[in-house]
């Protein structure tokens, strides 16, 4: 009986070595995934920052539209005037004279978003 137990010691040792190798491989894969996630996270943060900057630029570009809050205020377009020779004006349909009204109120719930 003792001889049988002594013979099982190398087998158990081999099983432990195999299990240790599997754990080592799993940790190596986990390390790779963690590094990929860190790189992806950094790239997403950079993209988020760039999109935020572009959103601010877009907001500035469309600021010449009249917003719902500013309907009673006069909007100046002097920055957009160009020096061109006068042309004969065609009659404009009254429906075309109405300004574009955008409701840009801060009533939206952005609590689910985090600014970086």
Backbone atoms as SQL, in Angstrom:
CREATE TABLE atoms (id INTEGER PRIMARY KEY, chain TEXT, resi INTEGER, resn TEXT, atom TEXT, x REAL, y REAL, z REAL);
INSERT INTO atoms VALUES
  (1, 'A', 1, 'UNK', 'N', 0.827, -1.188, 0.000),
  (2, 'A', 1, 'UNK', 'CA', 0.000, 0.000, 0.000),
  (3, 'A', 1, 'UNK', 'C', 0.876, 1.257, 0.000),
  (4, 'A', 2, 'UNK', 'N', 1.940, 1.259, 0.756),
  (5, 'A', 2, 'UNK', 'CA', 2.836, 2.413, 0.825),
  (6, 'A', 2, 'UNK', 'C', 3.509, 2.637, -0.521),
  (7, 'A', 3, 'UNK', 'N', 3.875, 1.559, -1.203),
  (8, 'A', 3, 'UNK', 'CA', 4.525, 1.677, -2.506),
  (9, 'A', 3, 'UNK', 'C', 3.582, 2.329, -3.520),
  (10, 'A', 4, 'UNK', 'N', 2.291, 1.985, -3.436),
  (11, 'A', 4, 'UNK', 'CA', 1.308, 2.567, -4.339),
  (12, 'A', 4, 'UNK', 'C', 1.184, 4.070, -4.089),
  (13, 'A', 5, 'UNK', 'N', 1.156, 4.468, -2.817),
  (14, 'A', 5, 'UNK', 'CA', 1.073, 5.890, -2.478),
  (15, 'A', 5, 'UNK', 'C', 2.310, 6.653, -2.952),
  (16, 'A', 6, 'UNK', 'N', 3.479, 6.009, -2.827),
  (17, 'A', 6, 'UNK', 'CA', 4.721, 6.645, -3.269),
  (18, 'A', 6, 'UNK', 'C', 4.702, 6.812, -4.793),
  (19, 'A', 7, 'UNK', 'N', 4.118, 5.857, -5.515),
  (20, 'A', 7, 'UNK', 'CA', 4.034, 5.956, -6.970),
  (21, 'A', 7, 'UNK', 'C', 3.071, 7.076, -7.405),
  (22, 'A', 8, 'UNK', 'N', 2.066, 7.368, -6.589),
  (23, 'A', 8, 'UNK', 'CA', 1.095, 8.410, -6.930),
  (24, 'A', 8, 'UNK', 'C', 1.652, 9.822, -6.716),
  (25, 'A', 9, 'UNK', 'N', 2.728, 9.935, -5.939),
  (26, 'A', 9, 'UNK', 'CA', 3.312, 11.259, -5.669),
  (27, 'A', 9, 'UNK', 'C', 3.774, 11.933, -6.964),
  (28, 'A', 10, 'UNK', 'N', 4.531, 11.263, -7.845),
  (29, 'A', 10, 'UNK', 'CA', 4.932, 11.941, -9.097),
  (30, 'A', 10, 'UNK', 'C', 3.737, 12.302, -9.991),
  (31, 'A', 11, 'UNK', 'N', 2.704, 11.450, -9.991),
  (32, 'A', 11, 'UNK', 'CA', 1.512, 11.751, -10.789),
  (33, 'A', 11, 'UNK', 'C', 0.812, 13.006, -10.267),
  (34, 'A', 12, 'UNK', 'N', 0.694, 13.082, -8.950),
  (35, 'A', 12, 'UNK', 'CA', 0.068, 14.264, -8.347),
  (36, 'A', 12, 'UNK', 'C', 0.911, 15.502, -8.609),
  (37, 'A', 13, 'UNK', 'N', 2.217, 15.344, -8.561),
  (38, 'A', 13, 'UNK', 'CA', 3.121, 16.462, -8.841),
  (39, 'A', 13, 'UNK', 'C', 2.966, 16.935, -10.287),
  (40, 'A', 14, 'UNK', 'N', 2.840, 15.998, -11.220),
  (41, 'A', 14, 'UNK', 'CA', 2.625, 16.358, -12.626),
  (42, 'A', 14, 'UNK', 'C', 1.296, 17.093, -12.813),
  (43, 'A', 15, 'UNK', 'N', 0.261, 16.630, -12.118),
  (44, 'A', 15, 'UNK', 'CA', -1.036, 17.304, -12.196),
  (45, 'A', 15, 'UNK', 'C', -0.943, 18.726, -11.648),
  (46, 'A', 16, 'UNK', 'N', -0.213, 18.896, -10.556),
  (47, 'A', 16, 'UNK', 'CA', -0.037, 20.235, -9.989),
  (48, 'A', 16, 'UNK', 'C', 0.729, 21.135, -10.961),
  (49, 'A', 17, 'UNK', 'N', 1.769, 20.587, -11.592),
  (50, 'A', 17, 'UNK', 'CA', 2.520, 21.372, -12.580),
  (51, 'A', 17, 'UNK', 'C', 1.628, 21.779, -13.758),
  (52, 'A', 18, 'UNK', 'N', 0.800, 20.851, -14.212),
  (53, 'A', 18, 'UNK', 'CA', -0.110, 21.144, -15.317),
  (54, 'A', 18, 'UNK', 'C', -1.111, 22.233, -14.913),
  (55, 'A', 19, 'UNK', 'N', -1.654, 22.124, -13.717),
  (56, 'A', 19, 'UNK', 'CA', -2.603, 23.131, -13.227),
  (57, 'A', 19, 'UNK', 'C', -1.919, 24.489, -13.073),
  (58, 'A', 20, 'UNK', 'N', -0.679, 24.492, -12.588),
  (59, 'A', 20, 'UNK', 'CA', 0.068, 25.744, -12.435),
  (60, 'A', 20, 'UNK', 'C', 0.324, 26.376, -13.803),
  (61, 'A', 21, 'UNK', 'N', 0.615, 25.549, -14.812),
  (62, 'A', 21, 'UNK', 'CA', 0.801, 26.069, -16.172),
  (63, 'A', 21, 'UNK', 'C', -0.496, 26.685, -16.712),
  (64, 'A', 22, 'UNK', 'N', -1.614, 26.025, -16.445),
  (65, 'A', 22, 'UNK', 'CA', -2.902, 26.562, -16.884),
  (66, 'A', 22, 'UNK', 'C', -3.200, 27.902, -16.203),
  (67, 'A', 23, 'UNK', 'N', -2.915, 27.984, -14.923),
  (68, 'A', 23, 'UNK', 'CA', -3.120, 29.243, -14.190),
  (69, 'A', 23, 'UNK', 'C', -2.212, 30.330, -14.755),
  (70, 'A', 24, 'UNK', 'N', -0.964, 29.967, -15.028),
  (71, 'A', 24, 'UNK', 'CA', -0.018, 30.924, -15.600),
  (72, 'A', 24, 'UNK', 'C', -0.511, 31.440, -16.954),
  (73, 'A', 25, 'UNK', 'N', -0.997, 30.537, -17.807),
  (74, 'A', 25, 'UNK', 'CA', -1.532, 30.941, -19.111),
  (75, 'A', 25, 'UNK', 'C', -2.762, 31.838, -18.955),
  (76, 'A', 26, 'UNK', 'N', -3.627, 31.490, -18.023),
  (77, 'A', 26, 'UNK', 'CA', -4.824, 32.305, -17.791),
  (78, 'A', 26, 'UNK', 'C', -4.447, 33.704, -17.309),
  (79, 'A', 27, 'UNK', 'N', -3.469, 33.803, -16.418),
  (80, 'A', 27, 'UNK', 'CA', -3.019, 35.113, -15.939),
  (81, 'A', 27, 'UNK', 'C', -2.373, 35.920, -17.064),
  (82, 'A', 28, 'UNK', 'N', -1.640, 35.247, -17.950),
  (83, 'A', 28, 'UNK', 'CA', -1.041, 35.924, -19.097),
  (84, 'A', 28, 'UNK', 'C', -2.130, 36.511, -19.999),
  (85, 'A', 29, 'UNK', 'N', -3.168, 35.721, -20.275),
  (86, 'A', 29, 'UNK', 'CA', -4.290, 36.200, -21.089),
  (87, 'A', 29, 'UNK', 'C', -5.018, 37.349, -20.396),
  (88, 'A', 30, 'UNK', 'N', -5.214, 37.228, -19.087),
  (89, 'A', 30, 'UNK', 'CA', -5.869, 38.289, -18.319),
  (90, 'A', 30, 'UNK', 'C', -5.059, 39.579, -18.396),
  (91, 'A', 31, 'UNK', 'N', -3.746, 39.466, -18.324),
  (92, 'A', 31, 'UNK', 'CA', -2.875, 40.634, -18.443),
  (93, 'A', 31, 'UNK', 'C', -3.019, 41.279, -19.820),
  (94, 'A', 32, 'UNK', 'N', -3.065, 40.456, -20.875),
  (95, 'A', 32, 'UNK', 'CA', -3.249, 40.990, -22.231),
  (96, 'A', 32, 'UNK', 'C', -4.578, 41.728, -22.371),
  (97, 'A', 33, 'UNK', 'N', -5.638, 41.128, -21.859),
  (98, 'A', 33, 'UNK', 'CA', -6.958, 41.756, -21.943),
  (99, 'A', 33, 'UNK', 'C', -6.980, 43.065, -21.159),
  (100, 'A', 34, 'UNK', 'N', -6.349, 43.070, -19.992),
  (101, 'A', 34, 'UNK', 'CA', -6.297, 44.289, -19.180),
  (102, 'A', 34, 'UNK', 'C', -5.557, 45.396, -19.913),
  (103, 'A', 35, 'UNK', 'N', -4.454, 45.063, -20.562),
  (104, 'A', 35, 'UNK', 'CA', -3.703, 46.068, -21.316),
  (105, 'A', 35, 'UNK', 'C', -4.508, 46.583, -22.506),
  (106, 'A', 36, 'UNK', 'N', -5.216, 45.695, -23.184),
  (107, 'A', 36, 'UNK', 'CA', -6.058, 46.120, -24.306),
  (108, 'A', 36, 'UNK', 'C', -7.174, 47.042, -23.817),
  (109, 'A', 37, 'UNK', 'N', -7.788, 46.682, -22.687),
  (110, 'A', 37, 'UNK', 'CA', -8.853, 47.520, -22.131),
  (111, 'A', 37, 'UNK', 'C', -8.325, 48.895, -21.752),
  (112, 'A', 38, 'UNK', 'N', -7.137, 48.939, -21.171),
  (113, 'A', 38, 'UNK', 'CA', -6.548, 50.229, -20.793),
  (114, 'A', 38, 'UNK', 'C', -6.286, 51.083, -22.029),
  (115, 'A', 39, 'UNK', 'N', -5.767, 50.464, -23.085),
  (116, 'A', 39, 'UNK', 'CA', -5.510, 51.208, -24.325),
  (117, 'A', 39, 'UNK', 'C', -6.816, 51.692, -24.946),
  (118, 'A', 40, 'UNK', 'N', -7.828, 50.819, -24.971),
  (119, 'A', 40, 'UNK', 'CA', -9.129, 51.209, -25.522),
  (120, 'A', 40, 'UNK', 'C', -9.774, 52.312, -24.694),
  (121, 'A', 41, 'UNK', 'N', -9.640, 52.216, -23.392),
  (122, 'A', 41, 'UNK', 'CA', -10.201, 53.237, -22.511),
  (123, 'A', 41, 'UNK', 'C', -9.541, 54.586, -22.749),
  (124, 'A', 42, 'UNK', 'N', -8.230, 54.584, -22.913),
  (125, 'A', 42, 'UNK', 'CA', -7.501, 55.829, -23.188),
  (126, 'A', 42, 'UNK', 'C', -7.927, 56.412, -24.535),
  (127, 'A', 43, 'UNK', 'N', -8.105, 55.551, -25.522),
  (128, 'A', 43, 'UNK', 'CA', -8.531, 56.011, -26.844),
  (129, 'A', 43, 'UNK', 'C', -9.949, 56.582, -26.788),
  (130, 'A', 44, 'UNK', 'N', -10.832, 55.932, -26.022),
  (131, 'A', 44, 'UNK', 'CA', -12.195, 56.435, -25.881),
  (132, 'A', 44, 'UNK', 'C', -12.217, 57.779, -25.170),
  (133, 'A', 45, 'UNK', 'N', -11.381, 57.955, -24.165),
  (134, 'A', 45, 'UNK', 'CA', -11.318, 59.236, -23.460),
  (135, 'A', 45, 'UNK', 'C', -10.842, 60.331, -24.404),
  (136, 'A', 46, 'UNK', 'N', -9.861, 60.012, -25.228),
  (137, 'A', 46, 'UNK', 'CA', -9.361, 60.975, -26.206),
  (138, 'A', 46, 'UNK', 'C', -10.445, 61.315, -27.226),
  (139, 'A', 47, 'UNK', 'N', -11.151, 60.302, -27.708),
  (140, 'A', 47, 'UNK', 'CA', -12.235, 60.530, -28.664),
  (141, 'A', 47, 'UNK', 'C', -13.348, 61.354, -28.037),
  (142, 'A', 48, 'UNK', 'N', -13.657, 61.064, -26.786),
  (143, 'A', 48, 'UNK', 'CA', -14.692, 61.818, -26.079),
  (144, 'A', 48, 'UNK', 'C', -14.313, 63.281, -25.958),
  (145, 'A', 49, 'UNK', 'N', -13.062, 63.535, -25.640),
  (146, 'A', 49, 'UNK', 'CA', -12.591, 64.915, -25.522),
  (147, 'A', 49, 'UNK', 'C', -12.653, 65.620, -26.874),
  (148, 'A', 50, 'UNK', 'N', -12.262, 64.922, -27.927),
  (149, 'A', 50, 'UNK', 'CA', -12.308, 65.506, -29.273),
  (150, 'A', 50, 'UNK', 'C', -13.747, 65.794, -29.688),
  (151, 'A', 51, 'UNK', 'N', -14.656, 64.849, -29.415),
  (152, 'A', 51, 'UNK', 'CA', -16.060, 65.064, -29.754),
  (153, 'A', 51, 'UNK', 'C', -16.649, 66.226, -28.966),
  (154, 'A', 52, 'UNK', 'N', -16.243, 66.358, -27.724),
  (155, 'A', 52, 'UNK', 'CA', -16.709, 67.477, -26.911),
  (156, 'A', 52, 'UNK', 'C', -16.252, 68.804, -27.511),
  (157, 'A', 53, 'UNK', 'N', -15.004, 68.857, -27.955),
  (158, 'A', 53, 'UNK', 'CA', -14.487, 70.078, -28.581),
  (159, 'A', 53, 'UNK', 'C', -15.226, 70.362, -29.889),
  (160, 'A', 54, 'UNK', 'N', -15.482, 69.323, -30.664),
  (161, 'A', 54, 'UNK', 'CA', -16.212, 69.510, -31.919),
  (162, 'A', 54, 'UNK', 'C', -17.648, 69.953, -31.661),
  (163, 'A', 55, 'UNK', 'N', -18.259, 69.436, -30.596),
  (164, 'A', 55, 'UNK', 'CA', -19.616, 69.858, -30.242),
  (165, 'A', 55, 'UNK', 'C', -19.638, 71.340, -29.884),
  (166, 'A', 56, 'UNK', 'N', -18.629, 71.801, -29.170),
  (167, 'A', 56, 'UNK', 'CA', -18.540, 73.227, -28.835),
  (168, 'A', 56, 'UNK', 'C', -18.368, 74.061, -30.102),
  (169, 'A', 57, 'UNK', 'N', -17.542, 73.587, -31.036),
  (170, 'A', 57, 'UNK', 'CA', -17.365, 74.308, -32.302),
  (171, 'A', 57, 'UNK', 'C', -18.675, 74.362, -33.080),
  (172, 'A', 58, 'UNK', 'N', -19.388, 73.243, -33.111),
  (173, 'A', 58, 'UNK', 'CA', -20.666, 73.197, -33.806),
  (174, 'A', 58, 'UNK', 'C', -21.664, 74.135, -33.148),
  (175, 'A', 59, 'UNK', 'N', -21.651, 74.163, -31.839),
  (176, 'A', 59, 'UNK', 'CA', -22.539, 75.059, -31.098),
  (177, 'A', 59, 'UNK', 'C', -22.236, 76.512, -31.462),
  (178, 'A', 60, 'UNK', 'N', -20.954, 76.849, -31.573),
  (179, 'A', 60, 'UNK', 'CA', -20.570, 78.204, -31.969),
  (180, 'A', 60, 'UNK', 'C', -20.985, 78.499, -33.409),
  (181, 'A', 61, 'UNK', 'N', -20.847, 77.506, -34.295),
  (182, 'A', 61, 'UNK', 'CA', -21.196, 77.718, -35.700),
  (183, 'A', 61, 'UNK', 'C', -22.686, 77.956, -35.905),
  (184, 'A', 62, 'UNK', 'N', -23.515, 77.274, -35.137),
  (185, 'A', 62, 'UNK', 'CA', -24.958, 77.431, -35.324),
  (186, 'A', 62, 'UNK', 'C', -25.540, 78.513, -34.433),
  (187, 'A', 63, 'UNK', 'N', -24.700, 79.246, -33.741),
  (188, 'A', 63, 'UNK', 'CA', -25.209, 80.261, -32.816),
  (189, 'A', 63, 'UNK', 'C', -25.903, 81.414, -33.528),
  (190, 'A', 64, 'UNK', 'N', -25.759, 81.516, -34.838),
  (191, 'A', 64, 'UNK', 'CA', -26.441, 82.602, -35.539),
  (192, 'A', 64, 'UNK', 'C', -27.924, 82.323, -35.726),
  (193, 'A', 65, 'UNK', 'N', -28.370, 81.096, -35.468),
  (194, 'A', 65, 'UNK', 'CA', -29.795, 80.812, -35.512),
  (195, 'A', 65, 'UNK', 'C', -30.473, 81.443, -34.314),
  (196, 'A', 66, 'UNK', 'N', -31.704, 81.764, -34.456),
  (197, 'A', 66, 'UNK', 'CA', -32.461, 82.349, -33.367),
  (198, 'A', 66, 'UNK', 'C', -33.029, 81.206, -32.518),
  (199, 'A', 67, 'UNK', 'N', -32.811, 81.254, -31.233),
  (200, 'A', 67, 'UNK', 'CA', -33.302, 80.218, -30.337),
  (201, 'A', 67, 'UNK', 'C', -34.664, 80.610, -29.780),
  (202, 'A', 68, 'UNK', 'N', -35.401, 79.639, -29.266),
  (203, 'A', 68, 'UNK', 'CA', -36.736, 79.889, -28.735),
  (204, 'A', 68, 'UNK', 'C', -36.709, 80.916, -27.613),
  (205, 'A', 69, 'UNK', 'N', -35.672, 80.929, -26.798),
  (206, 'A', 69, 'UNK', 'CA', -35.571, 81.882, -25.696),
  (207, 'A', 69, 'UNK', 'C', -35.349, 83.304, -26.201),
  (208, 'A', 70, 'UNK', 'N', -34.796, 83.458, -27.410),
  (209, 'A', 70, 'UNK', 'CA', -34.404, 84.766, -27.921),
  (210, 'A', 70, 'UNK', 'C', -35.331, 85.259, -29.025),
  (211, 'A', 71, 'UNK', 'N', -36.555, 84.814, -29.086),
  (212, 'A', 71, 'UNK', 'CA', -37.441, 85.190, -30.177),
  (213, 'A', 71, 'UNK', 'C', -37.667, 86.695, -30.242),
  (214, 'A', 72, 'UNK', 'N', -37.704, 87.362, -29.113),
  (215, 'A', 72, 'UNK', 'CA', -37.998, 88.788, -29.092),
  (216, 'A', 72, 'UNK', 'C', -36.754, 89.649, -29.225),
  (217, 'A', 73, 'UNK', 'N', -35.585, 89.062, -29.307),
  (218, 'A', 73, 'UNK', 'CA', -34.353, 89.830, -29.421),
  (219, 'A', 73, 'UNK', 'C', -33.944, 89.924, -30.882),
  (220, 'A', 74, 'UNK', 'N', -33.291, 91.021, -31.229),
  (221, 'A', 74, 'UNK', 'CA', -32.813, 91.213, -32.594),
  (222, 'A', 74, 'UNK', 'C', -31.469, 90.506, -32.749),
  (223, 'A', 75, 'UNK', 'N', -31.313, 89.775, -33.815),
  (224, 'A', 75, 'UNK', 'CA', -30.070, 89.054, -34.075),
  (225, 'A', 75, 'UNK', 'C', -29.270, 89.805, -35.126),
  (226, 'A', 76, 'UNK', 'N', -28.009, 90.024, -34.861),
  (227, 'A', 76, 'UNK', 'CA', -27.127, 90.718, -35.796),
  (228, 'A', 76, 'UNK', 'C', -26.337, 89.692, -36.607),
  (229, 'A', 77, 'UNK', 'N', -26.273, 89.903, -37.888),
  (230, 'A', 77, 'UNK', 'CA', -25.522, 89.011, -38.761),
  (231, 'A', 77, 'UNK', 'C', -24.346, 89.741, -39.399),
  (232, 'A', 78, 'UNK', 'N', -23.859, 90.783, -38.768),
  (233, 'A', 78, 'UNK', 'CA', -22.805, 91.589, -39.376),
  (234, 'A', 78, 'UNK', 'C', -21.534, 90.782, -39.636),
  (235, 'A', 79, 'UNK', 'N', -21.284, 89.775, -38.834),
  (236, 'A', 79, 'UNK', 'CA', -20.089, 88.956, -39.039),
  (237, 'A', 79, 'UNK', 'C', -20.168, 88.136, -40.322),
  (238, 'A', 80, 'UNK', 'N', -21.386, 87.916, -40.800),
  (239, 'A', 80, 'UNK', 'CA', -21.562, 87.041, -41.944),
  (240, 'A', 80, 'UNK', 'C', -21.788, 87.809, -43.243),
  (241, 'A', 81, 'UNK', 'N', -21.852, 89.131, -43.172),
  (242, 'A', 81, 'UNK', 'CA', -22.078, 89.925, -44.376),
  (243, 'A', 81, 'UNK', 'C', -20.829, 89.901, -45.251),
  (244, 'A', 82, 'UNK', 'N', -21.057, 89.889, -46.529),
  (245, 'A', 82, 'UNK', 'CA', -19.948, 89.907, -47.476),
  (246, 'A', 82, 'UNK', 'C', -20.090, 91.139, -48.363),
  (247, 'A', 83, 'UNK', 'N', -18.981, 91.644, -48.844),
  (248, 'A', 83, 'UNK', 'CA', -19.010, 92.774, -49.766),
  (249, 'A', 83, 'UNK', 'C', -19.259, 92.245, -51.170),
  (250, 'A', 84, 'UNK', 'N', -20.488, 92.377, -51.610),
  (251, 'A', 84, 'UNK', 'CA', -20.857, 91.934, -52.948),
  (252, 'A', 84, 'UNK', 'C', -21.603, 93.061, -53.639),
  (253, 'A', 85, 'UNK', 'N', -21.593, 93.025, -54.941),
  (254, 'A', 85, 'UNK', 'CA', -22.311, 94.056, -55.681),
  (255, 'A', 85, 'UNK', 'C', -23.808, 93.833, -55.534),
  (256, 'A', 86, 'UNK', 'N', -24.584, 94.922, -55.465),
  (257, 'A', 86, 'UNK', 'CA', -26.033, 94.771, -55.297),
  (258, 'A', 86, 'UNK', 'C', -26.646, 94.046, -56.494),
  (259, 'A', 87, 'UNK', 'N', -27.585, 93.217, -56.210),
  (260, 'A', 87, 'UNK', 'CA', -28.278, 92.481, -57.255),
  (261, 'A', 87, 'UNK', 'C', -29.764, 92.771, -57.143),
  (262, 'A', 88, 'UNK', 'N', -30.457, 92.508, -58.206),
  (263, 'A', 88, 'UNK', 'CA', -31.902, 92.685, -58.192),
  (264, 'A', 88, 'UNK', 'C', -32.489, 91.587, -57.321),
  (265, 'A', 89, 'UNK', 'N', -33.278, 92.038, -56.345),
  (266, 'A', 89, 'UNK', 'CA', -33.871, 91.064, -55.430),
  (267, 'A', 89, 'UNK', 'C', -35.154, 90.509, -56.024),
  (268, 'A', 90, 'UNK', 'N', -35.303, 89.220, -55.894),
  (269, 'A', 90, 'UNK', 'CA', -36.520, 88.567, -56.332),
  (270, 'A', 90, 'UNK', 'C', -37.508, 88.597, -55.174),
  (271, 'A', 91, 'UNK', 'N', -38.785, 88.595, -55.456),
  (272, 'A', 91, 'UNK', 'CA', -39.760, 88.568, -54.358),
  (273, 'A', 91, 'UNK', 'C', -39.579, 87.293, -53.535),
  (274, 'A', 92, 'UNK', 'N', -39.636, 87.477, -52.233),
  (275, 'A', 92, 'UNK', 'CA', -39.443, 86.346, -51.330),
  (276, 'A', 92, 'UNK', 'C', -40.789, 85.958, -50.741),
  (277, 'A', 93, 'UNK', 'N', -41.040, 84.696, -50.728),
  (278, 'A', 93, 'UNK', 'CA', -42.260, 84.189, -50.130),
  (279, 'A', 93, 'UNK', 'C', -42.221, 84.459, -48.632),
  (280, 'A', 94, 'UNK', 'N', -43.342, 84.908, -48.053),
  (281, 'A', 94, 'UNK', 'CA', -43.356, 85.249, -46.629),
  (282, 'A', 94, 'UNK', 'C', -43.033, 84.042, -45.755),
  (283, 'A', 95, 'UNK', 'N', -43.322, 82.875, -46.216),
  (284, 'A', 95, 'UNK', 'CA', -43.017, 81.680, -45.426),
  (285, 'A', 95, 'UNK', 'C', -41.510, 81.503, -45.275),
  (286, 'A', 96, 'UNK', 'N', -40.741, 82.004, -46.226),
  (287, 'A', 96, 'UNK', 'CA', -39.295, 81.876, -46.159),
  (288, 'A', 96, 'UNK', 'C', -38.667, 82.884, -45.208),
  (289, 'A', 97, 'UNK', 'N', -39.388, 83.937, -44.835),
  (290, 'A', 97, 'UNK', 'CA', -38.834, 84.969, -43.970),
  (291, 'A', 97, 'UNK', 'C', -38.767, 84.540, -42.511),
  (292, 'A', 98, 'UNK', 'N', -39.493, 83.517, -42.144),
  (293, 'A', 98, 'UNK', 'CA', -39.507, 83.094, -40.747),
  (294, 'A', 98, 'UNK', 'C', -38.155, 82.508, -40.361),
  (295, 'A', 99, 'UNK', 'N', -37.639, 82.883, -39.201),
  (296, 'A', 99, 'UNK', 'CA', -36.348, 82.328, -38.769),
  (297, 'A', 99, 'UNK', 'C', -36.498, 80.892, -38.293),
  (298, 'A', 100, 'UNK', 'N', -35.412, 80.210, -38.289),
  (299, 'A', 100, 'UNK', 'CA', -35.386, 78.860, -37.738),
  (300, 'A', 100, 'UNK', 'C', -35.343, 78.983, -36.226),
  (301, 'A', 101, 'UNK', 'N', -36.234, 78.297, -35.541),
  (302, 'A', 101, 'UNK', 'CA', -36.292, 78.382, -34.083),
  (303, 'A', 101, 'UNK', 'C', -35.875, 77.039, -33.504),
  (304, 'A', 102, 'UNK', 'N', -34.819, 77.057, -32.726),
  (305, 'A', 102, 'UNK', 'CA', -34.317, 75.852, -32.079),
  (306, 'A', 102, 'UNK', 'C', -34.524, 75.978, -30.584),
  (307, 'A', 103, 'UNK', 'N', -35.068, 74.953, -29.970),
  (308, 'A', 103, 'UNK', 'CA', -35.232, 74.965, -28.520),
  (309, 'A', 103, 'UNK', 'C', -33.996, 74.326, -27.902),
  (310, 'A', 104, 'UNK', 'N', -33.076, 75.146, -27.421),
  (311, 'A', 104, 'UNK', 'CA', -31.816, 74.671, -26.848),
  (312, 'A', 104, 'UNK', 'C', -31.832, 74.820, -25.331),
  (313, 'A', 105, 'UNK', 'N', -32.997, 74.651, -24.736),
  (314, 'A', 105, 'UNK', 'CA', -33.089, 74.813, -23.284),
  (315, 'A', 105, 'UNK', 'C', -32.307, 73.714, -22.590),
  (316, 'A', 106, 'UNK', 'N', -31.911, 73.993, -21.388),
  (317, 'A', 106, 'UNK', 'CA', -31.115, 73.045, -20.605),
  (318, 'A', 106, 'UNK', 'C', -32.003, 72.129, -19.777),
  (319, 'A', 107, 'UNK', 'N', -33.187, 71.825, -20.277),
  (320, 'A', 107, 'UNK', 'CA', -34.112, 70.969, -19.544),
  (321, 'A', 107, 'UNK', 'C', -33.821, 69.490, -19.738),
  (322, 'A', 108, 'UNK', 'N', -32.889, 69.156, -20.609),
  (323, 'A', 108, 'UNK', 'CA', -32.602, 67.750, -20.867),
  (324, 'A', 108, 'UNK', 'C', -31.853, 67.138, -19.686),
  (325, 'A', 109, 'UNK', 'N', -32.105, 65.858, -19.468),
  (326, 'A', 109, 'UNK', 'CA', -31.476, 65.152, -18.350),
  (327, 'A', 109, 'UNK', 'C', -30.212, 64.465, -18.844),
  (328, 'A', 110, 'UNK', 'N', -29.063, 65.040, -18.542),
  (329, 'A', 110, 'UNK', 'CA', -27.778, 64.465, -18.933),
  (330, 'A', 110, 'UNK', 'C', -27.083, 63.818, -17.750),
  (331, 'A', 111, 'UNK', 'N', -27.831, 63.462, -16.721),
  (332, 'A', 111, 'UNK', 'CA', -27.205, 62.916, -15.515),
  (333, 'A', 111, 'UNK', 'C', -26.541, 61.568, -15.770),
  (334, 'A', 112, 'UNK', 'N', -26.919, 60.881, -16.840),
  (335, 'A', 112, 'UNK', 'CA', -26.319, 59.595, -17.150),
  (336, 'A', 112, 'UNK', 'C', -24.970, 59.706, -17.840),
  (337, 'A', 113, 'UNK', 'N', -24.567, 60.927, -18.159),
  (338, 'A', 113, 'UNK', 'CA', -23.302, 61.132, -18.852),
  (339, 'A', 113, 'UNK', 'C', -22.291, 61.744, -17.913),
  (340, 'A', 114, 'UNK', 'N', -21.035, 61.426, -18.151),
  (341, 'A', 114, 'UNK', 'CA', -19.949, 61.950, -17.330),
  (342, 'A', 114, 'UNK', 'C', -18.996, 62.704, -18.224),
  (343, 'A', 115, 'UNK', 'N', -18.646, 63.937, -17.849),
  (344, 'A', 115, 'UNK', 'CA', -17.725, 64.743, -18.640),
  (345, 'A', 115, 'UNK', 'C', -16.307, 64.441, -18.206),
  (346, 'A', 116, 'UNK', 'N', -15.431, 64.213, -19.168),
  (347, 'A', 116, 'UNK', 'CA', -14.041, 63.878, -18.873),
  (348, 'A', 116, 'UNK', 'C', -13.182, 65.089, -19.012);
